[in-house]
Amino acid sequence: TRRILFFLASRQASVSAAMAFQLLRQPVHDIQSRTTQYTAYALTAGTHAATVMLIGGALTVLTEVSVLIILTLGLLFVNPLMTAVVFTYFLVIGIGLGKVMRSWASNAGRAQAEAHVTSAQIVHEVLDNFRSIKVANRQNNYATRIAEMRWRAADAVANLQFLGQVPKYVFDSALVVGIGLFGLYALL
């Protein structure tokens, strides 16, 4: 796992570098069509989210699926009918979980990106206009806006962290329920 994460981190750096080179080859009009904060997020935290977080999560799922395939093949030799039932049971749970998780993760990721970009925009605005903000006595207004965006970002990060754990809990619970159903079947 450690080697995979270091590999993904190096891929993240490569992707960021390639995006920077590609960005700097674009016409000025294209570069100015997006905010500085949006571009900075895409080159830094955005590539981290796309490589280490997304691909790393996918590799974890791939590992779990590999173990499940090995166990399924072993069970296939013991009882083919039970293997089909168990496979179908977990397949239905996996498909349902995938549909639910896709929506939740997309919303949480979008909220995190928007909060990071907006808070960076506010900080940039404060630094560019600090004198006028100080003269107008609007520091508290800007500090409150920055705090709100950081709270939103923190909530989104916490949601993403929690969502990373949900499949484990769902499949662990499904396993316990499945064992219970199998025990009921064996008693009948």
N, C-alpha and C positions, 0 to 999 in steps of 0.2 A: 504494500500500500504506500509506503514511504517513497519508494522509487517511482511509482506511478504518479504521485503528487508532485515530485520534483520534475518529472518529465512534463507534466501538464503545466507547471509553472514556467518551464523553459519555453513551452509552446506559446503560453500567454505572452511572454516577452517578445517572441518572434512575431506573433500576430500584431502586437502593439507597434513594433518597429515597422512592419510591412504597411500597416494602416497609416502610420506617420509619413512614410515615404510617399504613399499613394495620395494622401491628403495634400502634401506640399507640392504635388505635381498638378493639382487641379487649378482651374481659373479662379481668380480672386472672387468673382461673383458667386461661385459655388461654395467657397469657404465662408463667405460672409452671409450666406443664406441660413446658417445655423448659428446659435449663440456660442460664445466661447466656452461656456460651462458645459453645454451639450457635447461639443467636440472633445473637450478635456475628459469628460466622463466616458465617452465612447473609447478613447485611447487608453484609459487607465482602468477604472473600476468595471466598466462594461466588458472589457476583454477578460478580466478576472472572472466575472459572472459567467461568461460564455464558455470559458475553458475549464478552469479549476472546479467551479461549482457545478456546472451543467454536465460536463463530460465526466468529472470525478463521480458524480452521483450516478451517471449511467453505467460507469464501470462497476460500481458497487452493486447495482441491480444485476448486471451481467454475472458477477460472481455468485450472487444469490441464486440466480436462475441456473447456473451450472451445477450448483449443489443440488438443487431441486431435480434436475435432469438425472443426475447420478442416483439419487434416492428413488426416483420414479423407475429407472431401469432395474434397480434391485427389487422393488416391489412388483414389477412386471413379472418376474420369474416366480414370485411367491403366489400371487393371485392377480391374474390379468383383469378380471372384472372389477375388483376393488381398485386397481390402478386406474382404470378408466373413470371410475366414480370420483376418486381423489383428484385426479388430473382435472376433470371437469369442474369440480368444486373450487379448486384454487384458481383455475382459469377465469371463471365467472367473477370471483372476488377480485382478481388482478385487473380485469377489464373495467369493472365498475370503479375500482380505486383509481385507475389511470384516468378515467373520464373526470372524476371529481377533483383529483389532484392537479390536473392540467389547468383547470380554471382557477383554482385557488393559488397555485404557484405563479401563474401568469399575472394575476391581479396583484399579488404581493411584490413580485419583481418590478412591475410597472410602478407601483407606489414607492418603492425604494428608490428607483432611478429618478422619478420626478422629485422626490424630496431632496435627494442629493443635488440635483441640478438646480432646483429652485433656491436651496440654501446657499449654494455657491454663487448664484446670481445676486442674491441679497448681499452677501459679503463683498462681492466685487463692487456693487453699487455703493455700499458704505465706504469702502476704501477710496473709491473714485471721488466721492462727494462728502468726505468727512467734515470739511470746514462748514459747508452749508448746513449739514445735518446738526452739527454742534451749535451753530448760531441759531438755528430754528428750534433747538432743544428737542430734537426728535430721536435721540439715542435710544430711549426706552422703546419707542415704536419699532425701530429696526431690531433691537435686541429681542423683543417679543416675537417678531416674525422669524428670526433665525431660530429661536428656541422652538417655535411651533414646527418648523420644518425638520429640525433635528429629532423632535419627539416622533414625528411621522416616520422618519427614516428608521429610528430605533424600533418602532412598532413593526415596520415592514421586515426588518432584519430578524426580529424575534419570531414573526410569523413564518418566515422562510426557514429558520432553524427548526421550529416546531414541525413544519411540513416535512422536513427531512426525516423526522422520527415517526411520522404517522404510518407509513407502510409497515415498518417493523411491528408496531403495536397492532395494526390490523391483522397482519399475517400470524402473529403470535396468538391473538385472540381467536382467529379462524382455526388455527391448529388445535387449540383447546376445545373449541366447539366441535370440530371435526372428530376429535378423539371421543368426546362425549356421545356424538351421534353414532360412531362406530361401536362404542360400548353398548348403546341401546340396541343397535342392529344385532350384535352378538347375543344379547339376552333374548331376543325374539326368535 
